[in-house]
Amino acid sequence: MTTTSLGNPSPTPAAVATEGGAAGETVPEAAAVLGLDTRAWPIERLVVLLAGSVTLLTLLLGRRHDPRWRLMTGFIATNLVAQATIGWCPASLLMRWLGFRRAIDRAGA
């Protein structure tokens, strides 16, 4: 394990593979560089968490600074509808690229 600038231990790809991952399974390089634990939550939960957090932030920014921030809330809602109907949105594609797994992938592992 290596240590981040904040003193928190961040696993190396090899350490993650031996700490409970399947034999030969390693964290994608992008997730390892960012210090993300891709085994924590499935993408479906992370998308909702991200959408809710950003929605609250944009509503606050819209109230305090500029009402046009609320357009971002509409964009987030559109992405949530896409996630629910077709199974993906830009955020889920990014999370997939970072190495996070879908709930169905985690169930089969």
N, C-alpha and C positions, 0 to 999 in steps of 0.2 A: 504494500500500500504506500501511496505517496501522500504528502500533506499539501493542502491548498494554502493560499496566502492568508486565509483566515484561521489556519491551524486545524481545520477539519480534515480528517483522513478521506481521501478520494481513492477509490479502488482503481487499479490499473486494469486493462482488459484481461490480462492473464489472471489477476486476482478474482475478478468477477466470474470468470469461467470456472474457477475452482471453488467458489464460495456458494455453490448451490445451483449453478447453471448445469445444463446437460453437458455430457462429455464432448469436448471440442467446440462448445458454444462460447463465443466471445461477444463483447459489446462492440457495436459499430464504432469506428474511429471518432465520428462527430460527437456521439454521446459521451465517449470516454474523455474527450478533450473538454467538454462542458461539465464533466463530473456528474452526469445524470445516471440515476439508477433506473434502467429501462425495465426492470422487473417489478416495479412498485405497483402501478395501476395500469389497467388497460386503456387504450386510446379512447374508447367510448366515454369513460369517466373523465378523462383529462380534457376532452373537448368541451364537455359541459362545464367543468370547473373553469377553464379558460374563458369561455363565453360569458359565464356569470360574472366573473371578476372584471372583465373588460367592459361589460355592459354597465355595471355599477360605476366604474371609473368614467365612462363617457357620459353617463347621466349627470354625475357630479360636475364634470368639466362643462357640460352644457348649461348647467344651472349657474355656475360661478363665473365662467369666462365667455363662452360664445355658444349660442344655441345650435350652431351648425355641427357641433360635436355629436348631437343626437342623430345625425345621419349615420354615424358609425354604428349606433344601436340597431338601425335598420339593416345594415350590412351584416351584423352579427346574427340577427334573426334570420336573414336569408341563408346564411351558412348553416345554422341549426336546422332549418327546414331541409336543406340539401343533405345534411348528415343523416337525418331521420328517414328521408325518402330514398336516396340512392346509395347511402352508406359511406359517403366520403365528403369532405370539404377541404379547403386549402390547409386548415390547421391540422387535420388528420393526416394529410399527405406529408406535411412537414414532420409530424411526430413519427410517422412510419419511416421516413428517411433517417430520422435520428435513432431509430432502432426500437422504438416502443412497439409493443405487440397488441394485437386486437384480443378481445376476450376469447374468441373462438380459437385463436392460436395458442393462447395460454392454457386452455382447457385440454388441448391435445398434447401439451408438453409434459 
